[in-house]
Amino acid sequence: MEYTLVLGASPNPRRFSYKAVKSLVRHNYPVVAVGFRPGMIGDIEILTGKPPLKNIHTIALYLGPERQKDMYDYILDLNPRRIIFNPGTENDELMEKARSQGIETVINCALIMLNTGNY
């Protein structure tokens, strides 16, 4: 089974990362949530730090470019097939690094992609 990693997950229901986790579950996509604060999004535990993960198909980014810098190696070492740069997370440097490793980069909103059947 392959997973979507929501990176920058928040237990705050007003945050888009929270809504993304809920939408992924609703659309039957296996999901892992990693954030800066522990918590829960429904039945999904928010992991913290840089937990070792396997079988990550997609990373949906909810971290601004400055916060991404400390995560470059972690993100790339997960070897996802795709990274979705949600609005406000666009980062040319990380996109270039990902593409050089054969990782697809998408600038889009994961919520809209899910709701329109384009995920």
C-alpha positions as CSV (number, residue, x, y, z in Angstrom):
1,M,0.0,0.0,0.0
2,E,1.2,3.5,-0.9
3,Y,0.5,6.5,1.3
4,T,0.1,10.3,1.0
5,L,2.1,12.2,3.5
6,V,0.6,15.5,4.6
7,L,3.7,17.4,5.7
8,G,2.9,20.3,7.9
9,A,-0.2,18.7,9.4
10,S,-2.1,20.6,12.1
11,P,-4.7,19.5,14.6
12,N,-6.5,22.9,14.0
13,P,-9.7,22.2,12.0
14,R,-9.3,25.6,10.3
15,R,-6.0,24.7,8.7
16,F,-5.9,23.4,5.2
17,S,-3.6,20.6,6.2
18,Y,-6.3,19.4,8.6
19,K,-8.9,19.6,5.8
20,A,-6.6,17.7,3.4
21,V,-6.1,14.8,5.8
22,K,-9.9,14.6,6.3
23,S,-10.5,14.7,2.6
24,L,-7.9,12.1,1.8
25,V,-9.5,9.7,4.3
26,R,-13.0,10.5,2.9
27,H,-11.7,9.7,-0.6
28,N,-10.1,6.4,0.7
29,Y,-6.5,7.4,0.2
30,P,-4.1,6.0,2.9
31,V,-2.6,9.0,4.7
32,V,0.2,9.8,7.1
33,A,0.3,13.1,8.9
34,V,3.5,14.8,10.1
35,G,3.5,18.1,11.8
36,F,5.3,20.2,14.4
37,R,2.8,19.5,17.2
38,P,1.4,16.2,18.2
39,G,-2.3,15.7,17.9
40,M,-5.0,13.9,16.1
41,I,-7.0,14.5,12.9
42,G,-10.0,12.2,13.4
43,D,-8.3,8.7,13.8
44,I,-5.0,9.9,12.2
45,E,-2.2,10.6,14.6
46,I,0.0,13.6,13.8
47,L,3.6,12.4,14.0
48,T,6.4,14.9,14.8
49,G,10.0,15.2,13.8
50,K,11.2,13.2,10.9
51,P,9.7,9.8,11.4
52,P,11.0,7.0,9.2
53,L,8.3,6.2,6.7
54,K,8.0,3.8,3.8
55,N,5.8,3.6,0.7
56,I,5.2,7.3,0.3
57,H,3.6,7.9,-3.1
58,T,2.7,11.6,-2.7
59,I,3.8,14.3,-0.3
60,A,1.3,17.1,0.0
61,L,3.2,20.1,1.4
62,Y,1.7,22.5,3.9
63,L,5.0,24.1,4.9
64,G,6.2,27.5,3.7
65,P,9.5,27.5,1.8
66,E,11.6,28.7,4.8
67,R,10.3,25.7,6.9
68,Q,11.0,23.3,4.0
69,K,14.7,24.0,4.0
70,D,15.4,21.9,7.1
71,M,13.3,19.1,5.6
72,Y,14.9,18.8,2.1
73,D,16.9,15.7,2.9
74,Y,14.0,14.1,4.7
75,I,11.5,14.8,1.9
76,L,13.9,13.6,-0.8
77,D,15.0,10.5,1.1
78,L,11.4,9.4,1.3
79,N,11.6,9.0,-2.4
80,P,8.0,9.9,-3.2
81,R,6.7,9.7,-6.8
82,R,5.1,13.1,-6.5
83,I,5.2,16.3,-4.4
84,I,2.2,18.6,-4.4
85,F,3.2,22.2,-3.7
86,N,0.0,23.7,-2.3
87,P,-0.6,27.4,-2.5
88,G,2.0,29.3,-0.5
89,T,4.5,26.4,-0.5
90,E,6.0,26.9,-4.0
91,N,9.7,26.5,-3.8
92,D,11.9,26.5,-7.0
93,E,14.9,25.1,-5.1
94,L,13.1,22.1,-3.7
95,M,11.2,21.5,-7.0
96,E,14.5,21.4,-8.9
97,K,16.1,19.0,-6.4
98,A,13.0,16.7,-6.6
99,R,12.9,16.8,-10.4
100,S,16.6,15.9,-10.6
101,Q,15.7,12.7,-8.6
102,G,12.9,11.9,-11.0
103,I,10.1,13.0,-8.6
104,E,7.1,14.7,-10.2
105,T,6.3,18.1,-8.9
106,V,2.9,19.6,-9.0
107,I,1.8,23.2,-8.1
108,N,-1.8,22.8,-7.2
109,C,-4.2,22.5,-4.3
110,A,-4.6,19.0,-3.0
111,L,-8.1,19.7,-1.8
112,I,-9.3,20.9,-5.2
113,M,-7.5,17.9,-6.9
114,L,-9.3,15.5,-4.6
115,N,-12.7,17.2,-5.1
116,T,-12.4,17.3,-8.8
117,G,-11.2,13.7,-9.2
118,N,-7.7,14.8,-10.4
119,Y,-5.7,13.4,-7.5
